[in-house]
C-alpha cells in the first residue's frame, strides 16, 4: 500500500510539472537533463543541492532554450540555492546542464525543476544591471518586486476576480490547500527516495573501492606466482649443472 502511494504521488508530481533528479557528478563531465516546454513563454525554476565540496570547487549551471539561447550561466559556490529564468523563444526541449570544476572524484547532486506557463498580465520582466538578478515591474501600478508575481504564474489573475465570483475563489483556495498538502507528501516521499538513492550510491562507491583493491591484490599475486614459476626452474637448472660439473659428468 505504501509503495502504491509513493508511485501515485510521484506521478502526481510529474503531472504538476515538477521533476526531481538525484545523481552523482563524476569529475568535470557535464550532466544534462531536458524539460519539455509546452508553451512558448515559460518560467523555469530550479532548486539545487550539492555536496559540501562545492564550497571550494564550484559547479557551473546552464539553462539553454529550445533555440539554443543560454538564459542561465552561473557559477555555484553554495551547496543549496535556486536559479530562475524565463524562456520566451519557442516550445520544445529545454536543457539544464551542470558541470563540476574538479576533474576527479564524485559529487552528490539533486535538481528540483519546476516549469510554469506564464500569463504576464501587466507585469514585465527586467534585469537589474548592478546584480544581474531578474525583477518584475508593473508600469500601471509602479510596483516592482524580486519575486515572481502571482499574475505572472500559471495564467491566474486573482486580483481581477469579481465579487460575484467569490464562491469560485473560495473553491480555488480549497484546491490550492489540497494541492499544497499533496506537494508536502510528495516532497516527503522524494526526500526518502533521495536518502535511499544516496545510500545505494555510497554502497556502490564502497563496493567499487573494495573491488579495485581486490583486483589489485589478485594482479600482484599473479605476478608473484609468475616470477616464482620463472625463477625456480632457472635455479634448479643452475644447481643441476653445478652438480654435473662437480661430478665430472659433463
C-alpha atoms as an extended CHARMM CRD file, in Angstrom:
* protein
*
       250  EXT
         1         1  UNK       CA              0.0000000000        0.0000000000        0.0000000000  PROA      1               0.0000000000
         2         2  UNK       CA              2.8030000000        2.4060000000        0.9270000000  PROA      2               0.0000000000
         3         3  UNK       CA              4.6500000000        1.6630000000       -2.3150000000  PROA      3               0.0000000000
         4         4  UNK       CA              1.4960000000        2.2970000000       -4.3570000000  PROA      4               0.0000000000
         5         5  UNK       CA              1.0200000000        5.6270000000       -2.5660000000  PROA      5               0.0000000000
         6         6  UNK       CA              4.6070000000        6.5880000000       -3.3470000000  PROA      6               0.0000000000
         7         7  UNK       CA              4.1640000000        5.7990000000       -7.0320000000  PROA      7               0.0000000000
         8         8  UNK       CA              0.8940000000        7.7240000000       -7.1440000000  PROA      8               0.0000000000
         9         9  UNK       CA              2.4800000000       10.7680000000       -5.5060000000  PROA      9               0.0000000000
        10        10  UNK       CA              5.4020000000       10.7270000000       -7.9160000000  PROA      10              0.0000000000
        11        11  UNK       CA              3.0110000000       10.5240000000      -10.8720000000  PROA      11              0.0000000000
        12        12  UNK       CA              1.1110000000       13.4670000000       -9.4180000000  PROA      12              0.0000000000
        13        13  UNK       CA              4.3510000000       15.4230000000       -9.1610000000  PROA      13              0.0000000000
        14        14  UNK       CA              5.0950000000       14.7280000000      -12.8050000000  PROA      14              0.0000000000
        15        15  UNK       CA              1.6110000000       15.8400000000      -13.7780000000  PROA      15              0.0000000000
        16        16  UNK       CA              2.1250000000       19.1200000000      -11.8880000000  PROA      16              0.0000000000
        17        17  UNK       CA              5.2130000000       19.9510000000      -13.9460000000  PROA      17              0.0000000000
        18        18  UNK       CA              7.8380000000       19.1890000000      -11.2930000000  PROA      18              0.0000000000
        19        19  UNK       CA             10.7920000000       16.8740000000      -11.8590000000  PROA      19              0.0000000000
        20        20  UNK       CA             13.4830000000       15.8970000000       -9.3810000000  PROA      20              0.0000000000
        21        21  UNK       CA             16.8670000000       14.4710000000      -10.3350000000  PROA      21              0.0000000000
        22        22  UNK       CA             19.2490000000       12.7990000000       -7.8750000000  PROA      22              0.0000000000
        23        23  UNK       CA             22.6690000000       11.8000000000       -9.1820000000  PROA      23              0.0000000000
        24        24  UNK       CA             26.4350000000       11.8190000000       -8.7060000000  PROA      24              0.0000000000
        25        25  UNK       CA             28.5970000000       14.1640000000      -10.7820000000  PROA      25              0.0000000000
        26        26  UNK       CA             31.6900000000       12.2850000000      -11.9410000000  PROA      26              0.0000000000
        27        27  UNK       CA             34.6410000000       14.6680000000      -12.2470000000  PROA      27              0.0000000000
        28        28  UNK       CA             34.2360000000       17.5180000000      -14.7360000000  PROA      28              0.0000000000
        29        29  UNK       CA             31.8470000000       15.5980000000      -17.0170000000  PROA      29              0.0000000000
        30        30  UNK       CA             28.8190000000       17.7380000000      -17.8750000000  PROA      30              0.0000000000
        31        31  UNK       CA             25.4550000000       16.2750000000      -16.8170000000  PROA      31              0.0000000000
        32        32  UNK       CA             22.4190000000       17.4750000000      -18.8000000000  PROA      32              0.0000000000
        33        33  UNK       CA             18.6700000000       16.9710000000      -18.3600000000  PROA      33              0.0000000000
        34        34  UNK       CA             15.8070000000       18.0370000000      -20.5880000000  PROA      34              0.0000000000
        35        35  UNK       CA             12.4250000000       19.5310000000      -19.7560000000  PROA      35              0.0000000000
        36        36  UNK       CA              9.6350000000       19.7820000000      -22.3200000000  PROA      36              0.0000000000
        37        37  UNK       CA              8.1970000000       23.2980000000      -22.6350000000  PROA      37              0.0000000000
        38        38  UNK       CA              4.5900000000       23.0790000000      -23.7900000000  PROA      38              0.0000000000
        39        39  UNK       CA              4.1900000000       26.8320000000      -24.2730000000  PROA      39              0.0000000000
        40        40  UNK       CA              6.3710000000       29.4710000000      -25.9000000000  PROA      40              0.0000000000
        41        41  UNK       CA              6.7280000000       31.5420000000      -22.7170000000  PROA      41              0.0000000000
        42        42  UNK       CA              7.5860000000       29.5690000000      -19.5860000000  PROA      42              0.0000000000
        43        43  UNK       CA              9.2800000000       30.3070000000      -16.2760000000  PROA      43              0.0000000000
        44        44  UNK       CA             11.8450000000       27.6800000000      -15.2560000000  PROA      44              0.0000000000
        45        45  UNK       CA             12.6940000000       27.4370000000      -11.5430000000  PROA      45              0.0000000000
        46        46  UNK       CA             15.4790000000       25.0920000000      -10.4000000000  PROA      46              0.0000000000
        47        47  UNK       CA             16.2210000000       24.3100000000       -6.7310000000  PROA      47              0.0000000000
        48        48  UNK       CA             19.6500000000       22.7170000000       -6.4210000000  PROA      48              0.0000000000
        49        49  UNK       CA             21.5200000000       20.8670000000       -3.6920000000  PROA      49              0.0000000000
        50        50  UNK       CA             25.1520000000       19.7950000000       -3.9200000000  PROA      50              0.0000000000
        51        51  UNK       CA             27.6800000000       18.2100000000       -1.5990000000  PROA      51              0.0000000000
        52        52  UNK       CA             29.8070000000       20.4280000000        0.6590000000  PROA      52              0.0000000000
        53        53  UNK       CA             32.7500000000       20.1280000000       -1.7610000000  PROA      53              0.0000000000
        54        54  UNK       CA             31.0580000000       22.7490000000       -3.9450000000  PROA      54              0.0000000000
        55        55  UNK       CA             32.1210000000       25.4170000000       -1.4350000000  PROA      55              0.0000000000
        56        56  UNK       CA             35.7360000000       25.0980000000       -2.6060000000  PROA      56              0.0000000000
        57        57  UNK       CA             35.2550000000       23.5650000000       -6.0740000000  PROA      57              0.0000000000
        58        58  UNK       CA             32.2730000000       25.3810000000       -7.6790000000  PROA      58              0.0000000000
        59        59  UNK       CA             29.6590000000       23.9790000000      -10.0570000000  PROA      59              0.0000000000
        60        60  UNK       CA             28.5210000000       25.7120000000      -13.2450000000  PROA      60              0.0000000000
        61        61  UNK       CA             24.8150000000       25.5180000000      -14.0940000000  PROA      61              0.0000000000
        62        62  UNK       CA             23.4640000000       26.3590000000      -17.5430000000  PROA      62              0.0000000000
        63        63  UNK       CA             19.8980000000       26.5610000000      -18.8570000000  PROA      63              0.0000000000
        64        64  UNK       CA             19.5390000000       26.5630000000      -22.6520000000  PROA      64              0.0000000000
        65        65  UNK       CA             16.2710000000       27.2750000000      -24.5030000000  PROA      65              0.0000000000
        66        66  UNK       CA             14.9630000000       25.0920000000      -27.3670000000  PROA      66              0.0000000000
        67        67  UNK       CA             16.5420000000       27.5650000000      -29.8390000000  PROA      67              0.0000000000
        68        68  UNK       CA             19.9400000000       27.2850000000      -28.1500000000  PROA      68              0.0000000000
        69        69  UNK       CA             19.8380000000       30.5860000000      -26.2370000000  PROA      69              0.0000000000
        70        70  UNK       CA             21.7080000000       30.3640000000      -22.9250000000  PROA      70              0.0000000000
        71        71  UNK       CA             19.4130000000       32.0950000000      -20.3970000000  PROA      71              0.0000000000
        72        72  UNK       CA             21.3360000000       30.9630000000      -17.2820000000  PROA      72              0.0000000000
        73        73  UNK       CA             25.1100000000       30.5940000000      -16.9790000000  PROA      73              0.0000000000
        74        74  UNK       CA             26.0600000000       30.7950000000      -13.3060000000  PROA      74              0.0000000000
        75        75  UNK       CA             28.8800000000       29.5010000000      -11.1340000000  PROA      75              0.0000000000
        76        76  UNK       CA             27.5000000000       27.9530000000       -7.9420000000  PROA      76              0.0000000000
        77        77  UNK       CA             29.5830000000       28.1690000000       -4.7720000000  PROA      77              0.0000000000
        78        78  UNK       CA             26.8520000000       27.2830000000       -2.2550000000  PROA      78              0.0000000000
        79        79  UNK       CA             25.5790000000       23.7990000000       -1.5250000000  PROA      79              0.0000000000
        80        80  UNK       CA             21.8960000000       24.8370000000       -1.6950000000  PROA      80              0.0000000000
        81        81  UNK       CA             20.0030000000       27.5260000000       -3.5680000000  PROA      81              0.0000000000
        82        82  UNK       CA             17.9320000000       28.1700000000       -6.6830000000  PROA      82              0.0000000000
        83        83  UNK       CA             18.0470000000       29.7780000000      -10.1070000000  PROA      83              0.0000000000
        84        84  UNK       CA             15.1630000000       31.0690000000      -12.1900000000  PROA      84              0.0000000000
        85        85  UNK       CA             14.7940000000       32.2430000000      -15.7700000000  PROA      85              0.0000000000
        86        86  UNK       CA             12.1600000000       32.8110000000      -18.4390000000  PROA      86              0.0000000000
        87        87  UNK       CA             12.2040000000       31.0750000000      -21.8250000000  PROA      87              0.0000000000
        88        88  UNK       CA             10.2520000000       33.0110000000      -24.4300000000  PROA      88              0.0000000000
        89        89  UNK       CA             11.5300000000       31.9160000000      -27.8540000000  PROA      89              0.0000000000
        90        90  UNK       CA              9.5790000000       28.6830000000      -28.5690000000  PROA      90              0.0000000000
        91        91  UNK       CA              8.1380000000       25.4730000000      -27.1240000000  PROA      91              0.0000000000
        92        92  UNK       CA             10.2840000000       22.3580000000      -27.1400000000  PROA      92              0.0000000000
        93        93  UNK       CA             13.0970000000       20.6990000000      -25.2160000000  PROA      93              0.0000000000
        94        94  UNK       CA             14.8740000000       22.9540000000      -22.7100000000  PROA      94              0.0000000000
        95        95  UNK       CA             18.2740000000       21.7540000000      -21.4390000000  PROA      95              0.0000000000
        96        96  UNK       CA             19.5530000000       22.0810000000      -17.8630000000  PROA      96              0.0000000000
        97        97  UNK       CA             23.2640000000       21.2680000000      -17.5530000000  PROA      97              0.0000000000
        98        98  UNK       CA             25.6290000000       21.1790000000      -14.5600000000  PROA      98              0.0000000000
        99        99  UNK       CA             29.4180000000       20.7450000000      -14.5480000000  PROA      99              0.0000000000
       100       100  UNK       CA             31.7980000000       20.3860000000      -11.6190000000  PROA      100             0.0000000000
       101       101  UNK       CA             35.1120000000       22.2500000000      -11.7840000000  PROA      101             0.0000000000
       102       102  UNK       CA             37.0130000000       19.3170000000      -10.2510000000  PROA      102             0.0000000000
       103       103  UNK       CA             38.4910000000       16.8360000000      -12.7250000000  PROA      103             0.0000000000
       104       104  UNK       CA             38.3450000000       13.7710000000      -10.4530000000  PROA      104             0.0000000000
       105       105  UNK       CA             36.0780000000       12.4060000000       -7.7390000000  PROA      105             0.0000000000
       106       106  UNK       CA             32.3000000000       12.4090000000       -7.3710000000  PROA      106             0.0000000000
       107       107  UNK       CA             29.8380000000       14.9750000000       -6.0340000000  PROA      107             0.0000000000
       108       108  UNK       CA             26.3090000000       14.3320000000       -4.7690000000  PROA      108             0.0000000000
       109       109  UNK       CA             23.7350000000       16.4830000000       -6.5380000000  PROA      109             0.0000000000
       110       110  UNK       CA             19.9780000000       16.9780000000       -6.7890000000  PROA      110             0.0000000000
       111       111  UNK       CA             17.8890000000       19.2600000000       -9.0130000000  PROA      111             0.0000000000
       112       112  UNK       CA             14.2150000000       20.0500000000       -8.4310000000  PROA      112             0.0000000000
       113       113  UNK       CA             12.8510000000       21.5610000000      -11.6540000000  PROA      113             0.0000000000
       114       114  UNK       CA              9.5120000000       23.3530000000      -11.9650000000  PROA      114             0.0000000000
       115       115  UNK       CA              8.1370000000       24.8170000000      -15.1810000000  PROA      115             0.0000000000
       116       116  UNK       CA              5.3070000000       27.3610000000      -15.0960000000  PROA      116             0.0000000000
       117       117  UNK       CA              3.3440000000       28.5700000000      -18.0990000000  PROA      117             0.0000000000
       118       118  UNK       CA              3.0640000000       32.3350000000      -17.7740000000  PROA      118             0.0000000000
       119       119  UNK       CA              0.4490000000       34.9500000000      -18.4200000000  PROA      119             0.0000000000
       120       120  UNK       CA              2.2310000000       38.1660000000      -17.5500000000  PROA      120             0.0000000000
       121       121  UNK       CA             -0.7960000000       40.4550000000      -17.2590000000  PROA      121             0.0000000000
       122       122  UNK       CA              0.5490000000       43.9810000000      -16.5770000000  PROA      122             0.0000000000
       123       123  UNK       CA              3.9000000000       42.7480000000      -15.2360000000  PROA      123             0.0000000000
       124       124  UNK       CA              7.1350000000       42.9580000000      -17.2270000000  PROA      124             0.0000000000
       125       125  UNK       CA             10.3840000000       41.1090000000      -16.5930000000  PROA      125             0.0000000000
       126       126  UNK       CA             13.6360000000       43.1210000000      -16.2700000000  PROA      126             0.0000000000
       127       127  UNK       CA             17.3000000000       42.5540000000      -15.3770000000  PROA      127             0.0000000000
       128       128  UNK       CA             18.9840000000       44.5630000000      -12.6350000000  PROA      128             0.0000000000
       129       129  UNK       CA             22.1970000000       45.9080000000      -14.2770000000  PROA      129             0.0000000000
       130       130  UNK       CA             24.0580000000       46.0410000000      -10.9550000000  PROA      130             0.0000000000
       131       131  UNK       CA             23.4200000000       42.4950000000       -9.6970000000  PROA      131             0.0000000000
       132       132  UNK       CA             22.1780000000       40.7600000000      -12.8450000000  PROA      132             0.0000000000
       133       133  UNK       CA             19.1290000000       39.4660000000      -10.9380000000  PROA      133             0.0000000000
       134       134  UNK       CA             15.6890000000       39.2730000000      -12.5200000000  PROA      134             0.0000000000
       135       135  UNK       CA             12.9710000000       41.5460000000      -11.1390000000  PROA      135             0.0000000000
       136       136  UNK       CA              9.3820000000       42.3210000000      -12.1810000000  PROA      136             0.0000000000
       137       137  UNK       CA              7.7660000000       45.7330000000      -12.7170000000  PROA      137             0.0000000000
       138       138  UNK       CA              4.1380000000       46.7590000000      -13.2180000000  PROA      138             0.0000000000
       139       139  UNK       CA              4.0880000000       50.0220000000      -15.2180000000  PROA      139             0.0000000000
       140       140  UNK       CA              0.4390000000       50.6740000000      -14.3210000000  PROA      140             0.0000000000
       141       141  UNK       CA              0.8000000000       50.4180000000      -10.5350000000  PROA      141             0.0000000000
       142       142  UNK       CA              4.5270000000       51.3590000000      -10.4910000000  PROA      142             0.0000000000
       143       143  UNK       CA              5.2140000000       48.2580000000       -8.3480000000  PROA      143             0.0000000000
       144       144  UNK       CA              8.4880000000       46.3400000000       -8.5130000000  PROA      144             0.0000000000
       145       145  UNK       CA              9.3640000000       43.0140000000       -6.8950000000  PROA      145             0.0000000000
       146       146  UNK       CA             12.1780000000       40.4790000000       -6.8880000000  PROA      146             0.0000000000
       147       147  UNK       CA              9.7540000000       37.5530000000       -6.5220000000  PROA      147             0.0000000000
       148       148  UNK       CA              7.5550000000       36.1740000000       -9.2930000000  PROA      148             0.0000000000
       149       149  UNK       CA              4.0980000000       37.8740000000       -9.0590000000  PROA      149             0.0000000000
       150       150  UNK       CA              1.0560000000       35.6220000000       -8.8070000000  PROA      150             0.0000000000
       151       151  UNK       CA             -0.3540000000       37.1670000000      -12.0080000000  PROA      151             0.0000000000
       152       152  UNK       CA              2.8330000000       36.0880000000      -13.7820000000  PROA      152             0.0000000000
       153       153  UNK       CA              2.4140000000       32.3880000000      -12.9560000000  PROA      153             0.0000000000
       154       154  UNK       CA              0.0220000000       29.7290000000      -14.2140000000  PROA      154             0.0000000000
       155       155  UNK       CA             -2.1840000000       32.2740000000      -16.0060000000  PROA      155             0.0000000000
       156       156  UNK       CA             -4.1290000000       33.0490000000      -12.7970000000  PROA      156             0.0000000000
       157       157  UNK       CA             -5.1410000000       36.6820000000      -12.1420000000  PROA      157             0.0000000000
       158       158  UNK       CA             -6.7210000000       36.6030000000       -8.7060000000  PROA      158             0.0000000000
       159       159  UNK       CA             -6.7100000000       40.3980000000       -8.3860000000  PROA      159             0.0000000000
       160       160  UNK       CA             -9.2200000000       40.6920000000      -11.2290000000  PROA      160             0.0000000000
       161       161  UNK       CA            -11.8180000000       38.2990000000       -9.7640000000  PROA      161             0.0000000000
       162       162  UNK       CA            -15.2380000000       39.9100000000       -9.3880000000  PROA      162             0.0000000000
       163       163  UNK       CA            -17.1460000000       39.7970000000       -6.1080000000  PROA      163             0.0000000000
       164       164  UNK       CA            -19.8060000000       37.7060000000       -7.7960000000  PROA      164             0.0000000000
       165       165  UNK       CA            -17.1520000000       35.0220000000       -8.3590000000  PROA      165             0.0000000000
       166       166  UNK       CA            -16.1680000000       34.7420000000       -4.6740000000  PROA      166             0.0000000000
       167       167  UNK       CA            -17.5660000000       31.1840000000       -4.2950000000  PROA      167             0.0000000000
       168       168  UNK       CA            -15.2450000000       30.1150000000       -7.1140000000  PROA      168             0.0000000000
       169       169  UNK       CA            -12.3630000000       31.8600000000       -5.3760000000  PROA      169             0.0000000000
       170       170  UNK       CA            -13.1290000000       30.0050000000       -2.1400000000  PROA      170             0.0000000000
       171       171  UNK       CA            -13.2150000000       26.7120000000       -4.0180000000  PROA      171             0.0000000000
       172       172  UNK       CA             -9.9140000000       27.6150000000       -5.6270000000  PROA      172             0.0000000000
       173       173  UNK       CA             -8.3780000000       28.2300000000       -2.1850000000  PROA      173             0.0000000000
       174       174  UNK       CA             -9.5120000000       24.7990000000       -1.0460000000  PROA      174             0.0000000000
       175       175  UNK       CA             -7.9980000000       23.2360000000       -4.1460000000  PROA      175             0.0000000000
       176       176  UNK       CA             -4.7520000000       25.1000000000       -3.5740000000  PROA      176             0.0000000000
       177       177  UNK       CA             -4.6270000000       23.9430000000        0.0550000000  PROA      177             0.0000000000
       178       178  UNK       CA             -5.2580000000       20.3550000000       -1.0440000000  PROA      178             0.0000000000
       179       179  UNK       CA             -2.5870000000       20.7100000000       -3.7010000000  PROA      179             0.0000000000
       180       180  UNK       CA             -0.0900000000       22.0100000000       -1.1250000000  PROA      180             0.0000000000
       181       181  UNK       CA             -0.8490000000       19.0360000000        1.1350000000  PROA      181             0.0000000000
       182       182  UNK       CA             -0.1840000000       16.7310000000       -1.8070000000  PROA      182             0.0000000000
       183       183  UNK       CA              3.0710000000       18.5460000000       -2.5390000000  PROA      183             0.0000000000
       184       184  UNK       CA              4.2010000000       18.1940000000        1.0950000000  PROA      184             0.0000000000
       185       185  UNK       CA              3.5280000000       14.4760000000        0.9160000000  PROA      185             0.0000000000
       186       186  UNK       CA              5.3530000000       14.2310000000       -2.4170000000  PROA      186             0.0000000000
       187       187  UNK       CA              8.3850000000       16.0720000000       -1.0580000000  PROA      187             0.0000000000
       188       188  UNK       CA              8.4840000000       13.7320000000        1.9410000000  PROA      188             0.0000000000
       189       189  UNK       CA              8.4810000000       10.7280000000       -0.4170000000  PROA      189             0.0000000000
       190       190  UNK       CA             11.1390000000       12.3600000000       -2.6200000000  PROA      190             0.0000000000
       191       191  UNK       CA             13.3470000000       13.0140000000        0.4270000000  PROA      191             0.0000000000
       192       192  UNK       CA             13.0090000000        9.3760000000        1.4520000000  PROA      192             0.0000000000
       193       193  UNK       CA             13.8600000000        8.1900000000       -2.0660000000  PROA      193             0.0000000000
       194       194  UNK       CA             16.7980000000       10.5970000000       -2.1770000000  PROA      194             0.0000000000
       195       195  UNK       CA             18.1840000000        9.1940000000        1.0870000000  PROA      195             0.0000000000
       196       196  UNK       CA             17.8200000000        5.6470000000       -0.2330000000  PROA      196             0.0000000000
       197       197  UNK       CA             19.4790000000        6.6110000000       -3.5190000000  PROA      197             0.0000000000
       198       198  UNK       CA             22.4030000000        8.1950000000       -1.6910000000  PROA      198             0.0000000000
       199       199  UNK       CA             22.7940000000        5.0680000000        0.4620000000  PROA      199             0.0000000000
       200       200  UNK       CA             22.8390000000        2.8930000000       -2.6600000000  PROA      200             0.0000000000
       201       201  UNK       CA             25.3850000000        5.1760000000       -4.3310000000  PROA      201             0.0000000000
       202       202  UNK       CA             27.5860000000        5.1370000000       -1.2190000000  PROA      202             0.0000000000
       203       203  UNK       CA             27.3930000000        1.3430000000       -1.2100000000  PROA      203             0.0000000000
       204       204  UNK       CA             28.3530000000        1.2600000000       -4.9050000000  PROA      204             0.0000000000
       205       205  UNK       CA             31.3440000000        3.5080000000       -4.2530000000  PROA      205             0.0000000000
       206       206  UNK       CA             32.4930000000        1.3480000000       -1.3130000000  PROA      206             0.0000000000
       207       207  UNK       CA             31.9570000000       -1.8130000000       -3.3770000000  PROA      207             0.0000000000
       208       208  UNK       CA             33.9550000000       -0.3650000000       -6.2860000000  PROA      208             0.0000000000
       209       209  UNK       CA             36.7720000000        0.6210000000       -3.9170000000  PROA      209             0.0000000000
       210       210  UNK       CA             36.8490000000       -2.8790000000       -2.4110000000  PROA      210             0.0000000000
       211       211  UNK       CA             36.6990000000       -4.4670000000       -5.8680000000  PROA      211             0.0000000000
       212       212  UNK       CA             39.5810000000       -2.3110000000       -7.1190000000  PROA      212             0.0000000000
       213       213  UNK       CA             41.6060000000       -3.2600000000       -4.0470000000  PROA      213             0.0000000000
       214       214  UNK       CA             40.8280000000       -6.9630000000       -4.5820000000  PROA      214             0.0000000000
       215       215  UNK       CA             41.6920000000       -6.8080000000       -8.2910000000  PROA      215             0.0000000000
       216       216  UNK       CA             44.9800000000       -5.0980000000       -7.4370000000  PROA      216             0.0000000000
       217       217  UNK       CA             45.8250000000       -7.8180000000       -4.8880000000  PROA      217             0.0000000000
       218       218  UNK       CA             44.9770000000      -10.5810000000       -7.3660000000  PROA      218             0.0000000000
       219       219  UNK       CA             47.1390000000       -8.9280000000      -10.0290000000  PROA      219             0.0000000000
       220       220  UNK       CA             50.2160000000       -8.7090000000       -7.8270000000  PROA      220             0.0000000000
       221       221  UNK       CA             49.6700000000      -12.2490000000       -6.5480000000  PROA      221             0.0000000000
       222       222  UNK       CA             49.5580000000      -13.4920000000      -10.1480000000  PROA      222             0.0000000000
       223       223  UNK       CA             52.7620000000      -11.5610000000      -10.9370000000  PROA      223             0.0000000000
       224       224  UNK       CA             54.4520000000      -13.1210000000       -7.8940000000  PROA      224             0.0000000000
       225       225  UNK       CA             53.4180000000      -16.6290000000       -8.9830000000  PROA      225             0.0000000000
       226       226  UNK       CA             54.6970000000      -15.9230000000      -12.4860000000  PROA      226             0.0000000000
       227       227  UNK       CA             58.0410000000      -14.8030000000      -11.1030000000  PROA      227             0.0000000000
       228       228  UNK       CA             58.2770000000      -17.8990000000       -8.9000000000  PROA      228             0.0000000000
       229       229  UNK       CA             57.4610000000      -20.1410000000      -11.8590000000  PROA      229             0.0000000000
       230       230  UNK       CA             60.2260000000      -18.4700000000      -13.8690000000  PROA      230             0.0000000000
       231       231  UNK       CA             62.8880000000      -18.3100000000      -11.1380000000  PROA      231             0.0000000000
       232       232  UNK       CA             62.5120000000      -21.7880000000       -9.5700000000  PROA      232             0.0000000000
       233       233  UNK       CA             63.2220000000      -23.7690000000      -12.7830000000  PROA      233             0.0000000000
       234       234  UNK       CA             66.1910000000      -21.4920000000      -13.5130000000  PROA      234             0.0000000000
       235       235  UNK       CA             67.6450000000      -22.0990000000      -10.0330000000  PROA      235             0.0000000000
       236       236  UNK       CA             67.0450000000      -25.8430000000      -10.3270000000  PROA      236             0.0000000000
       237       237  UNK       CA             68.7680000000      -25.9220000000      -13.7090000000  PROA      237             0.0000000000
       238       238  UNK       CA             71.7460000000      -23.9820000000      -12.3490000000  PROA      238             0.0000000000
       239       239  UNK       CA             72.0250000000      -26.3330000000       -9.3370000000  PROA      239             0.0000000000
       240       240  UNK       CA             71.8960000000      -29.4500000000      -11.5450000000  PROA      240             0.0000000000
       241       241  UNK       CA             74.5310000000      -28.0360000000      -13.9250000000  PROA      241             0.0000000000
       242       242  UNK       CA             76.7810000000      -27.2240000000      -10.9510000000  PROA      242             0.0000000000
       243       243  UNK       CA             76.3430000000      -30.7840000000       -9.6190000000  PROA      243             0.0000000000
       244       244  UNK       CA             77.1390000000      -32.3620000000      -13.0100000000  PROA      244             0.0000000000
       245       245  UNK       CA             80.3010000000      -30.2930000000      -13.3030000000  PROA      245             0.0000000000
       246       246  UNK       CA             81.3860000000      -31.2470000000       -9.7820000000  PROA      246             0.0000000000
       247       247  UNK       CA             80.8990000000      -34.9310000000      -10.5050000000  PROA      247             0.0000000000
       248       248  UNK       CA             82.5420000000      -34.5140000000      -13.8910000000  PROA      248             0.0000000000
       249       249  UNK       CA             79.5270000000      -35.8650000000      -15.6410000000  PROA      249             0.0000000000
       250       250  UNK       CA             79.7230000000      -33.1690000000      -18.2520000000  PROA      250             0.0000000000
